[in-house]
């Protein structure tokens, strides 16, 4: 038996592994994002406590008491229950921005994560978005009032 009869099958077996390449940022944090959205939609404090223990990096988890994490998640559960993901984007390395929609509002969930496996969450920030232009304007008079208030504040 020649040495090539052993080497070639080994190379062929390794080729699919090499061809896959590194995971995308979405795939790295997907288990943690899926768990977070499930916690928000559950409204369950026991599930929230388990999420903090399993999905937050120790330096983030230990930066504040467990009760502070649970209060923040309870607030999100109340205000964002029924959340659906509208998309994700990477604005910075090791950070995903997730577009959310729930209860007639939209927001941006910014999720920091460790660069090394298992890519635990290192930070969370939920920012409600302003209504897009044209939404939430019930009449031309309301639009005029908004424009006037922006002009008075030197924002227009």
SULKAPE-V915317 format. One record per backbone hydrogen bond with DSSP energy under -1.0 kcal/mol. CO is the residue of the C=O (numbers start at 1). NH is the residue of the N-H. Records with the same first field share a line. If there is no record, write none. Layout:
# SULKAPE-V915317
CO = NH, NH
This chain:
# SULKAPE-V915317
3 = 6, 7
4 = 8
6 = 10
7 = 11
8 = 12
9 = 13
10 = 14
11 = 15
14 = 18
15 = 19
16 = 20
24 = 28
25 = 29
26 = 30
29 = 33
30 = 34
31 = 35
32 = 36
33 = 37
34 = 38
35 = 39
36 = 40
37 = 41
38 = 42
39 = 43
44 = 48
45 = 49
46 = 50
47 = 51
48 = 52
49 = 53
50 = 54
51 = 55
55 = 121
57 = 60, 61
58 = 62
65 = 69
66 = 70
67 = 71
68 = 72
69 = 73
70 = 74
71 = 75
72 = 76
73 = 77
74 = 78
75 = 79
76 = 80
80 = 83
84 = 101
87 = 99
89 = 97
92 = 95
94 = 113
96 = 111
97 = 89
98 = 109
99 = 86
100 = 107
101 = 84
102 = 105
105 = 102
106 = 129
107 = 100
108 = 127
109 = 98
110 = 125
111 = 96
112 = 122, 123
116 = 119
120 = 114
121 = 57
123 = 112
125 = 110
127 = 108
132 = 135
139 = 143
140 = 144
141 = 145
142 = 146
143 = 147
144 = 148
145 = 149
146 = 150
147 = 151
148 = 152
149 = 153
150 = 155
151 = 154
